Structure formats: structure tokens, C-alpha cells
Amino acid sequence: MLEAEAIRAWNINDWLQGKLQSMNKDMDRDAMTYFSGVVSTMQTISLEFFDREFDKLALFTQERRITKALLTKVFAGLLCSFLRRY
């Protein structure tokens, strides 16, 4: 059994970098700032939820670089969906 620190906005970057690497994608600076802003509004963070959403994002675009415009488009529904579920 391992004790794990709860995922919060300030410590999600390690997970995010690993996820982006597994998807062979990266985020531009504005997208990273936007993502951090969205995550910082959440009291609890479900990595399972984000894992599925980033998989959808990977299917949504063939571009390697994830931009703020793309995240805004995809996360508009994501944030509403998250708030309904949690």
C-alpha cells in the first residue's frame, strides 16, 4: 500500500506531462495556463476523468501541439460535464 498525495492544481503537472508524452503531444504556454486555471477552480481532481478527456482530445486533433483555442473548444464542454458529475 502506498500513501499518495491528493492531486491538486499545483501538483498535477507531473501527471499532465506524462499523459502528454504518452499521447505524443505537447501544450503551448497559453494552453498550459488555461488548463491550470480550469484545474484550479476544481475542489477535487479526478485523474480518471482527465485521462478520458485527454484521450478524447487526442482523437479530436491530429496536431502535435495543443493550443489554447483547442482547449477552449474542448474544455467548454468538459468543465460543464465535470461540474454535473461532481
One Martini backbone bead per residue (centre of mass of N, CA, C, O) as a GRO file, in nm:
protein
   86
    1MET     BB    1   0.097   0.036   0.023
    2LEU     BB    2   0.034   0.371  -0.079
    3GLU     BB    3   0.104   0.695  -0.023
    4ALA     BB    4  -0.092   0.968  -0.155
    5GLU     BB    5  -0.115   1.258  -0.291
    6ALA     BB    6  -0.327   1.477  -0.362
    7ILE     BB    7  -0.476   1.616  -0.629
    8ARG     BB    8  -0.373   1.928  -0.753
    9ALA     BB    9  -0.302   2.206  -0.924
   10TRP     BB   10   0.012   2.211  -0.820
   11ASN     BB   11   0.047   1.864  -0.888
   12ILE     BB   12  -0.041   1.787  -1.205
   13ASN     BB   13   0.208   1.808  -1.400
   14ASP     BB   14   0.322   1.522  -1.399
   15TRP     BB   15   0.078   1.388  -1.521
   16LEU     BB   16   0.053   1.565  -1.774
   17GLN     BB   17   0.329   1.502  -1.900
   18GLY     BB   18   0.279   1.197  -1.924
   19LYS     BB   19   0.027   1.215  -2.102
   20LEU     BB   20   0.146   1.375  -2.336
   21GLN     BB   21   0.368   1.172  -2.403
   22SER     BB   22   0.171   0.929  -2.463
   23MET     BB   23   0.036   1.117  -2.705
   24ASN     BB   24   0.240   1.296  -2.857
   25LYS     BB   25   0.221   1.577  -2.694
   26ASP     BB   26   0.175   1.938  -2.662
   27MET     BB   27   0.185   2.255  -2.493
   28ASP     BB   28   0.123   2.561  -2.485
   29ARG     BB   29   0.135   2.820  -2.274
   30ASP     BB   30  -0.166   2.903  -2.289
   31ALA     BB   31  -0.279   2.619  -2.240
   32MET     BB   32  -0.150   2.575  -1.963
   33THR     BB   33  -0.285   2.815  -1.825
   34TYR     BB   34  -0.573   2.727  -1.877
   35PHE     BB   35  -0.563   2.454  -1.737
   36SER     BB   36  -0.482   2.561  -1.458
   37GLY     BB   37  -0.739   2.732  -1.423
   38VAL     BB   38  -0.944   2.504  -1.433
   39VAL     BB   39  -0.823   2.328  -1.205
   40SER     BB   40  -0.833   2.554  -0.976
   41THR     BB   41  -1.165   2.531  -0.958
   42MET     BB   42  -1.119   2.250  -0.833
   43GLN     BB   43  -1.156   2.056  -0.550
   44THR     BB   44  -1.152   1.799  -0.729
   45ILE     BB   45  -0.942   1.545  -0.887
   46SER     BB   46  -0.987   1.339  -1.172
   47LEU     BB   47  -0.780   1.136  -1.347
   48GLU     BB   48  -0.981   0.966  -1.499
   49PHE     BB   49  -1.127   1.198  -1.631
   50PHE     BB   50  -0.879   1.329  -1.771
   51ASP     BB   51  -0.790   1.086  -1.929
   52ARG     BB   52  -1.041   1.070  -2.111
   53GLU     BB   53  -1.031   1.364  -2.221
   54PHE     BB   54  -0.746   1.337  -2.353
   55ASP     BB   55  -0.827   1.113  -2.543
   56LYS     BB   56  -1.032   1.282  -2.695
   57LEU     BB   57  -0.837   1.502  -2.782
   58ALA     BB   58  -0.658   1.315  -2.957
   59LEU     BB   59  -0.901   1.254  -3.157
   60PHE     BB   60  -0.965   1.560  -3.241
   61THR     BB   61  -0.646   1.573  -3.313
   62GLN     BB   62  -0.335   1.572  -3.513
   63GLU     BB   63  -0.192   1.766  -3.360
   64ARG     BB   64   0.074   1.813  -3.147
   65ARG     BB   65  -0.025   2.094  -3.072
   66ILE     BB   66  -0.172   2.242  -2.795
   67THR     BB   67  -0.410   2.484  -2.774
   68LYS     BB   68  -0.616   2.712  -2.644
   69ALA     BB   69  -0.837   2.690  -2.856
   70LEU     BB   70  -0.877   2.387  -2.821
   71LEU     BB   71  -0.935   2.381  -2.518
   72THR     BB   72  -1.176   2.568  -2.522
   73LYS     BB   73  -1.349   2.384  -2.696
   74VAL     BB   74  -1.327   2.122  -2.519
   75PHE     BB   75  -1.363   2.250  -2.216
   76ALA     BB   76  -1.646   2.362  -2.223
   77GLY     BB   77  -1.772   2.076  -2.177
   78LEU     BB   78  -1.596   1.965  -1.948
   79LEU     BB   79  -1.673   2.154  -1.715
   80CYS     BB   80  -1.974   2.090  -1.719
   81SER     BB   81  -1.942   1.786  -1.679
   82PHE     BB   82  -1.790   1.795  -1.411
   83LEU     BB   83  -2.006   1.953  -1.246
   84ARG     BB   84  -2.229   1.735  -1.278
   85ARG     BB   85  -2.064   1.488  -1.146
   86TYR     BB   86  -1.939   1.669  -0.878
   0.00000   0.00000   0.00000
